[in-house]
Structure formats: C-alpha cells, structure tokens
Amino acid sequence: MKLMLRYTEHNETSGMQPNGNRPVIISFRLEHLLGWTITIALCIVPVIFWLQQNPLSSISGFSATMLAIGKVTGLVGIVMYSLNLIYATRLRILERFFGGLNRVYIAHHMLGGLALVFLSLHPLFLALRFVQTSLKQAALMLLPNGLFPLSALFDTSHQYHGLVLEQWAIFLGILAFWGMIGLLLVTFFIKLPYRIWLYTHKFLGVAFFLGALHVLFITSDTSTNTALKYYILGMAALGIVAFIYRTLFSKMLIKRYQYIVDEVKELPGGVFQLGMHPNGQTMFYQPGQFIFIRFTHSTGDKVSQEWHPFSISSPSNSKNLQITVKALGDYTSRLNIIKPGTTAEIEGAYGRFSFLNFKNRNQIWIAGGIGVTPFLSMGQSLPDDGYHVDLYYSVKTRSELIDFEKLADATFIRHGNFKIYPYIGDEQEGHLSADYIEKTSGGLSGKDIFICGPPPMMQSLRKQLKSKAVPGARIHSEEFGMS
C-alpha cells in the first residue's frame, strides 16, 4: 500500500447526532490531545511574553493596532514554522504525543498552512500602519532599501552602523518572507512531480534561517524583552537543528536498514508484492506498521531513488520483509521493473495502527481493497488465543483478494478467535455497511474497530458506526492516498 503522509483519523472528541433514542457519545484519547495541547501552548507563550511588555490597554489608534497585530503574527508564525520543521523529522517520540506518525504529519501540514498565513500577515500589517501617512513608506516595508554603505554593517564605530544593521535585518526578513511564501505556495497549491517538490522543500530551512537572523538583529520587542528574545531564538534554533537533522545529516544520524529484494510477484489487479531479506541488521516492527523505503542499487532497470512510505504486509515474527503495492501512479507503476538483487534502504518502522497498541482484545477489522495490507501483517501476527477478531475484507471482484490463503490459514490456526468475512461487491447487494457488520459480528458494543481502505469508504463507515453509538475513540482508521 502506497501512502502519502499516511494520515490517521482517530477523533479526539467524537460527538454524534443521536439517531432516535440513541445517546450522544463524546470520547477522548489522551495521546491525541497531548500533542496538540503542547503545540498550542508553545504558540501562545510568545504572545504572553509580548503582552507582559505591551498590555492591550496601551494600544490605541490605527497605527498602533496594525503594529501590534504585525508583531504578534510574526512571533506566532515563526514558532509555527519551527514546529513545522520539527514535526517533519519523523522522530518516534512525536508519535507518542500525537498517536502515530500519520497524525504528526497532519500537524506538520496544518502548521505549515497556518505559518504561511501568519508570516504573510506579519509584514503586511507592519506596512499597513503607514498607509494613512505615506504609501511609499508602506511599500518600503516590503522592499529592500538603505543597505549601504556596506562597510557600516561590520564597523560598530561607524555613524550609520545601527541604521544599516537595522535595514539589513529588515532585508533578511523580506528575503525570508518572500522565500517562505513562495515555497509554501508550491507546497500547498502547485502540483509538482514528487522529485521537484522534494527538492524545493529543502529550501524551507534556508528561508527559516534568514527569518531567524531577522529576529536576532531587528530592533523590536525581541531585542528589549529578554524572555521573549530567548524563547523565539530557542524555538528558531530547534527548527534549524531539526531541518539540519532531517535534510543535511540524515545519512549519518538516522538509523536505516539495508534489505535485498528476493522476488517481485505480480498479482491480479495491478498489485505487486516485493519480498526482501536483511543485508545486515534486521529491522524490528509491529504488525500494522509502515516503512519509508527507497531502492538504491538495482540489477536491472532503475526506479526513482526517492523515499516512499509503504505498509508492511509480512508477519512481525518474520526475519524477511514484504510490502504489497497497487500500481496507481508513476512510481508504483514502475515497481514491477525491480529485479531480484536490488538493494532497498529502509527507515522505520512507524505508525500505531496495530492491535498491540490497544488494550481491548475484542476487535473488528475492516479492509477495503489494497487497504488490507496492514491487516495481512496483523492477521498473521495475531496470538493464538486472547483475542477475538472479525476481519471484513471488501473488494469489487473475487480476483482482487490478496493473500486470502494466508489469512485463511491464520483463521484455522487460531481456532475461531480470528474470523474473516470476504465481501465481494459484484456478488453482494450494495456496499459493505455497518448494519451488515453489526449483524454478522453480533453487535458493535465494547469493540475496537480498525478501518483501512479508500477514504470515501472509511468516511462512510465511520459515519455509520457513529450513528450506532460507537465512540469515536474506538474507531481507528488509516487514511492514505496512492500514487
């Protein structure tokens, strides 16, 4: 299964509209709230520091209001940008705060968008304070000026040193502003080939570094408020370190494993299975997790050496590794040209979409199409006793069933504790529904439900399950886009 950022939707607060006499259920998962609570707190701290020095009662008039908004949006924006870079590191500790790397990437994506908004507002509001008196002065806030004589920048005794230094600080801020705007617009609104997008993404750290220099040298509240200055510079330093760790020194600092491709097997429906054995240390993983992988040395035709995330479909007690991929895009469509002997570099494993991470052992698993991938690993890794699991495997045609024999063998070994219910769309009336699952499994109450499949299917089932009073905290879904 190919993943784009591997999103998960375990709702922290799941309210639902009652259906008839059904109660309204609100449920929480602490680990999902913790990450966002820390994130929001870190963004609020600079505002608190700023307000201690600039109480709201002291702000009056249009110009002062625009200046205040411009300063606050800049402070919050740079913290958001820093957190955006930190959350892109794939550090496993972040999974504990958000409930999985997939949710970390949701936070990363959202903070990137919010940082774009706040950092855009920062210079715009600073410029707006001059519109009533001088449009030229307002325009100069967004354009470089007063940078010379250059000698004054480095000579502290020069009579224009302070003025030129200030203008260079503003200039660095302008460069950072336009750099961030351009790169974030590319990230969010322009569809580029993955390789080009990845290359442009590396310059986000450069723009952020210029922004940090702007904060360091500008004459503003950060230069007079010691607590605010060190907080902002500390957050900026963390963001820069995170960028360097992930982008510049990843080969040296990030643990990676080498595997050798043993076979590439083509299955019906444009699905490929790649089996690999470790070339050195074996990677430990939990059933249901995913990896980032790239193929670095090929014995045949080459595929792109970009990193891509895929679910693991082999059991966790296997020394070898298997991924199961459906050809739905340029990259995945070329995986069939990989030859045995190709070297794969692997980073991971990641994710918390596993039966092992939940205490409730009475579970329902729902797979749609290639979304069966994590369940292939989970089903073959399930203990012989102690769990009661029903797996619903929905496909359009019977030929699209993947490794059904392995799943059937797993159900036989576990003596009825693991049951599989194939749901063939062409042989059934309508789509797989919560009504069908509730009837077949003898109810939904007290069960944890795992869903992985096409987003429309998951959204529909989640809505149906909530209408049956299933708490949102008991619905664990894995959303993904394929390419």
C-alpha positions in Angstrom: 0.0 0.0 0.0 1.4 3.4 -1.0 0.9 6.2 1.4 1.0 9.9 1.1 2.0 11.2 4.5 -0.2 8.2 5.9 -3.0 10.1 7.6 -4.9 8.6 10.6 -8.4 9.9 11.8 -8.8 8.8 15.4 -11.1 11.7 16.6 -10.1 13.0 19.9 -13.5 14.4 20.5 -16.2 12.4 18.7 -19.6 13.9 19.0 -22.5 12.5 17.0 -26.1 13.3 16.3 -28.5 10.9 18.1 -30.5 8.5 15.9 -33.8 8.0 17.5 -33.2 7.2 21.2 -29.5 6.6 20.8 -27.4 8.6 23.2 -24.8 11.2 22.3 -21.3 9.8 23.0 -18.3 12.0 23.5 -15.0 10.2 23.8 -11.3 11.2 24.1 -7.9 9.7 23.6 -5.4 11.4 25.7 -2.4 10.7 23.5 -4.2 12.5 20.6 -4.9 15.6 22.7 -1.5 15.9 24.2 0.4 16.7 21.0 -2.0 19.5 20.0 -2.1 20.8 23.6 1.7 21.2 23.6 1.6 22.7 20.1 -1.0 25.3 21.0 0.8 26.2 24.3 4.1 26.7 22.5 2.4 29.1 20.1 0.7 31.0 22.9 3.8 31.5 25.1 5.3 34.3 22.9 2.0 36.2 23.0 2.0 36.0 26.8 5.6 37.4 26.9 4.7 40.1 24.5 1.5 41.2 26.4 3.5 41.5 29.6 5.5 44.2 27.9 2.7 45.6 25.8 -0.6 45.4 27.7 -3.7 45.8 25.5 -4.7 49.0 27.4 -1.6 50.7 26.0 -2.5 50.1 22.3 -4.7 52.7 20.8 -5.2 54.1 17.3 -5.0 52.6 13.9 -1.2 52.6 13.5 -0.5 51.1 16.9 -3.1 48.4 16.4 -1.6 47.4 13.0 1.9 47.4 14.5 0.7 45.2 17.4 -1.0 42.7 15.1 2.0 42.6 12.8 4.4 41.8 15.7 2.2 39.1 17.2 1.5 37.4 13.9 5.3 37.3 13.3 6.1 35.8 16.7 3.4 33.1 16.4 4.3 32.5 12.8 7.9 31.8 13.4 7.0 29.4 16.3 4.6 27.6 13.9 7.2 27.4 11.2 9.7 25.9 13.7 7.3 23.3 14.9 6.5 22.5 11.2 10.2 21.7 10.7 10.4 19.7 14.0 7.3 17.6 13.1 8.9 16.7 9.7 11.8 14.9 11.4 9.9 11.6 11.9 11.2 11.3 15.4 9.4 8.3 17.1 8.9 10.3 20.3 6.5 12.5 18.4 4.3 9.5 17.7 3.6 9.2 21.5 2.3 12.7 21.6 0.0 12.5 18.6 -0.9 8.8 18.4 1.1 7.9 15.3 3.4 9.4 12.7 0.5 9.8 10.4 -1.1 12.2 12.9 2.2 14.0 13.3 2.2 14.7 9.6 -1.3 16.1 9.9 0.0 18.5 12.5 3.0 19.2 10.2 0.8 20.0 7.3 -1.6 22.2 9.2 1.1 24.2 10.9 2.7 24.8 7.5 -0.5 26.3 6.3 -1.0 28.4 9.4 2.6 29.5 9.3 2.0 30.7 5.8 -1.0 32.8 6.9 0.7 34.3 10.0 4.0 35.0 8.3 2.2 36.7 5.4 0.2 38.9 7.8 3.3 40.0 9.7 4.9 42.3 7.1 1.5 43.3 5.7 0.2 44.7 9.0 3.6 46.4 9.7 3.2 48.1 6.3 -0.4 49.0 6.9 0.4 51.2 9.8 1.9 53.7 7.3 -1.0 53.7 4.8 -2.6 56.7 6.4 0.5 58.8 6.3 2.8 57.5 3.5 2.2 54.8 0.9 5.8 55.0 -0.1 6.9 54.1 3.5 4.4 51.3 3.5 5.8 49.9 0.2 9.4 50.1 1.5 8.4 47.7 4.3 8.2 45.0 1.7 11.2 46.1 -0.5 14.9 46.2 0.4 16.3 49.7 0.9 19.0 51.5 2.9 21.6 48.7 2.8 24.6 50.9 2.1 27.3 51.8 2.9 28.2 48.1 3.4 31.2 49.0 5.5 28.9 50.4 8.2 27.4 46.9 8.6 30.6 45.5 10.1 32.1 48.6 11.7 30.4 49.2 15.0 32.0 52.6 15.3 30.6 53.8 12.0 28.0 56.6 12.5 25.5 54.7 10.3 26.2 51.2 11.8 22.9 51.0 13.7 20.8 52.2 10.8 22.4 49.9 8.2 22.2 46.9 10.6 18.6 47.6 11.1 18.0 47.8 7.3 19.8 44.6 6.7 17.7 42.9 9.5 14.6 44.1 7.6 16.1 42.9 4.3 16.7 39.4 5.7 13.1 39.4 6.9 11.9 40.4 3.4 14.0 37.6 1.9 12.7 35.1 4.4 9.1 36.3 3.9 9.1 36.0 0.1 11.1 32.8 0.3 8.7 31.2 2.7 5.7 32.5 0.8 7.0 31.1 -2.5 8.0 27.7 -1.1 4.8 27.3 1.0 2.6 28.2 -2.0 4.5 25.5 -4.0 3.8 23.1 -1.2 0.1 23.7 -0.8 -1.2 24.9 -4.1 1.0 23.8 -7.0 1.1 20.2 -8.0 4.7 19.3 -9.0 6.4 16.0 -9.7 7.4 14.5 -6.3 11.2 14.8 -7.0 10.9 18.5 -7.8 8.6 19.1 -4.9 11.0 17.3 -2.5 13.9 19.4 -3.9 12.1 22.7 -3.3 11.1 21.6 0.2 14.7 21.6 1.2 14.9 25.3 0.8 12.3 25.9 3.6 15.1 25.6 6.1 17.2 28.3 4.3 14.2 30.7 4.4 13.7 29.9 8.1 17.3 30.6 8.8 17.1 34.0 7.2 14.0 34.6 9.3 15.9 33.7 12.5 18.6 36.2 11.6 15.9 38.8 11.1 14.7 38.2 14.7 18.3 38.2 16.0 19.2 41.6 14.6 16.0 43.6 14.3 15.3 46.3 16.8 12.0 45.3 18.2 10.4 43.7 21.2 12.6 40.7 20.8 15.6 43.0 21.4 14.2 44.6 24.6 12.3 41.7 26.1 14.9 39.1 27.2 12.4 36.3 27.9 10.7 36.8 24.5 14.1 37.0 22.7 15.5 33.8 24.0 12.2 32.0 23.6 11.9 32.9 19.9 15.6 32.3 19.2 15.4 29.0 21.1 12.4 27.8 19.0 14.2 29.0 15.9 17.3 27.1 16.9 15.2 23.9 17.4 13.7 24.4 14.0 17.1 24.9 12.3 18.5 21.8 14.1 15.5 19.8 13.0 16.0 20.8 9.4 19.7 20.0 9.5 19.0 16.6 11.2 16.4 15.7 8.6 17.9 17.2 5.4 21.6 17.6 5.7 22.9 14.9 8.1 20.1 12.3 7.8 22.6 9.7 6.3 24.7 9.9 9.4 22.2 10.5 12.2 19.1 8.4 11.1 19.0 4.7 11.6 18.5 2.9 8.3 18.5 -0.8 7.3 19.5 -2.5 4.1 17.5 -5.2 2.5 17.9 -7.2 -0.7 15.0 -7.9 -2.9 14.4 -11.6 -3.4 11.3 -11.6 -5.6 8.8 -9.3 -7.2 5.5 -11.1 -7.7 2.7 -9.7 -9.8 -0.9 -10.3 -8.6 -4.2 -9.6 -10.2 -5.5 -6.0 -10.3 -2.1 -4.4 -10.8 -0.8 -5.4 -7.4 2.9 -6.2 -6.8 4.5 -8.0 -3.8 8.1 -7.4 -3.0 9.9 -9.9 -0.8 13.2 -8.9 0.8 15.8 -10.3 3.2 18.0 -8.2 5.5 21.5 -7.4 4.4 22.9 -7.0 7.9 20.8 -6.0 10.9 17.1 -7.0 10.9 14.5 -4.3 11.5 12.0 -4.8 14.3 8.5 -3.8 13.6 5.0 -4.2 15.0 2.2 -5.7 12.8 0.3 -2.9 11.0 3.3 -0.5 10.9 4.8 1.1 7.8 8.2 2.0 6.5 9.9 4.5 4.3 11.8 2.8 1.5 13.9 3.6 -1.5 15.7 1.3 -3.9 19.3 2.5 -4.2 21.2 -0.1 -6.3 19.3 -2.0 -9.0 20.4 -5.0 -11.0 18.0 -4.1 -13.8 16.1 -1.0 -14.9 16.3 1.7 -12.3 13.4 3.2 -10.4 13.5 6.6 -8.6 15.6 6.8 -5.5 13.1 8.9 -3.7 11.7 7.8 -0.3 8.2 6.5 -0.3 6.1 5.1 2.5 4.5 1.6 2.3 2.7 -0.6 4.8 4.4 -3.9 5.8 2.4 -7.0 4.8 4.6 -9.7 6.3 4.1 -11.0 9.9 6.2 -9.3 12.6 7.9 -12.6 13.6 9.4 -13.0 10.1 13.0 -12.1 9.5 12.2 -11.2 5.9 10.1 -8.2 4.9 7.3 -8.0 2.4 5.4 -5.0 1.0 2.3 -5.2 -1.1 1.7 -2.3 -3.5 -1.0 -1.4 -6.0 0.1 0.4 -9.2 -1.8 3.7 -9.0 0.8 6.3 -10.0 4.0 6.9 -11.8 6.2 5.5 -9.0 4.2 2.5 -8.0 3.6 1.5 -11.7 7.3 1.1 -12.2 8.0 -1.2 -9.2 7.5 -4.2 -11.3 10.8 -3.5 -13.1 12.7 -4.1 -9.9 14.9 -7.2 -10.2 16.0 -9.7 -7.5 19.2 -8.5 -6.0 18.2 -4.8 -5.9 19.2 -3.1 -2.6 16.5 -1.4 -0.6 17.3 1.2 2.0 14.6 1.3 4.8 13.7 3.7 7.5 11.2 2.8 10.2 9.1 1.2 11.3 6.4 3.8 12.1 2.8 4.1 13.0 0.5 2.9 15.8 -2.2 1.3 13.7 -1.8 -2.1 15.4 -3.9 -4.3 17.6 -0.9 -4.3 20.0 -1.5 -0.6 20.9 -5.0 -1.1 22.3 -5.9 -2.9 25.5 -9.3 -4.1 24.2 -8.8 -7.5 22.6 -12.3 -7.7 21.2 -11.9 -6.1 17.8 -13.3 -5.7 14.3 -11.0 -5.1 11.3 -12.4 -3.6 8.1 -10.2 -3.7 4.9 -11.1 -2.1 1.6 -9.1 -3.3 -1.5 -5.3 -2.6 -1.0 -6.2 -1.4 2.5 -5.9 -5.0 3.5 -2.1 -4.6 3.6 -1.6 -3.8 7.4 -4.2 -6.5 8.2 -2.1 -9.1 6.3 0.6 -8.4 8.8 -1.7 -8.2 11.8 -3.7 -11.3 10.9 -0.5 -13.5 10.6 0.9 -12.0 13.8 -2.2 -12.4 16.0 -1.6 -14.6 19.1 -3.3 -18.0 19.0 -5.6 -17.0 21.9 -6.5 -14.0 24.0 -8.0 -12.1 21.1 -11.4 -12.2 19.3 -11.2 -10.6 15.9 -13.5 -10.4 12.9 -11.9 -9.2 9.6 -14.2 -7.8 6.9 -12.4 -7.8 3.6 -14.2 -5.8 0.9 -13.2 -5.9 -2.8 -15.1 -5.4 -6.0 -14.3 -8.8 -7.6 -13.1 -12.1 -6.1 -9.9 -11.9 -8.2 -8.9 -8.8 -6.2 -8.5 -10.7 -2.9 -4.8 -10.5 -1.9 -3.2 -13.4 0.1 -6.6 -14.7 1.1 -5.0 -18.2 1.6 -2.6 -16.8 4.2 -5.4 -15.1 6.0 -7.5 -18.3 5.9 -4.6 -20.3 7.3 -4.3 -17.7 10.1 -8.0 -18.2 11.0 -7.6 -22.0 11.0 -4.7 -21.9 13.4 -6.5 -19.6 15.8 -9.5 -21.9 16.3 -12.3 -19.4 15.8 -10.7 -16.5 17.6 -9.9 -14.9 14.2 -12.6 -15.0 11.5 -12.5 -13.5 8.0 -15.6 -12.4 6.1 -14.8 -11.6 2.4 -17.3 -9.1 0.9 -17.3 -9.3 -2.9 -19.0 -6.2 -4.3 -20.1 -7.9 -7.6 -21.7 -10.7 -5.6 -23.4 -8.6 -2.9 -26.2 -6.1 -2.9 -24.6 -2.7 -2.2 -21.5 -1.7 -0.3 -20.2 -3.1 2.9 -22.2 -1.4 5.7 -22.2 -1.0 9.5 -25.5 -2.8 9.6 -24.0 -5.9 7.9 -21.0 -5.8 10.2 -23.2 -5.4 13.3 -25.4 -8.3 12.4 -22.6 -10.6 11.3 -20.4 -9.9 14.4 -23.2 -10.0 16.9 -23.1 -6.3 17.8 -20.6 -3.5 17.9 -20.7 -2.5 21.6 -17.5 -2.8 23.5 -15.3 -3.5 20.4 -12.4 -1.6 18.9 -12.8 -1.1 15.2 -9.9 -0.7 12.7 -10.6 0.6 9.2 -8.2 0.8 6.3 -9.3 1.4 2.7 -10.3 4.1 0.2 -11.1 7.4 2.0 -14.8 7.5 0.8 -15.3 4.0 2.2 -13.8 4.9 5.5 -15.7 8.2 5.8 -18.9 6.4 5.1 -18.3 3.6 7.6 -17.1 6.0 10.3 -20.4 8.0 9.9 -22.5 4.8 10.0 -20.6 3.5 13.1 -21.1 6.8 14.9 -24.8 6.6 14.2 -24.8 3.3 16.0 -23.3 4.9 19.1 -19.8 3.6 18.6 -17.4 6.1 20.4 -15.0 7.8 18.0 -12.1 6.8 20.3 -12.9 3.2 19.4 -12.7 3.8 15.7 -9.2 3.6 14.3 -8.9 4.4 10.7 -5.9 4.7 8.4 -6.3 7.2 5.5 -4.0 7.2 2.6 -3.6 8.5 -0.9 -1.9 6.3 -3.5 0.4 7.3 -6.3 
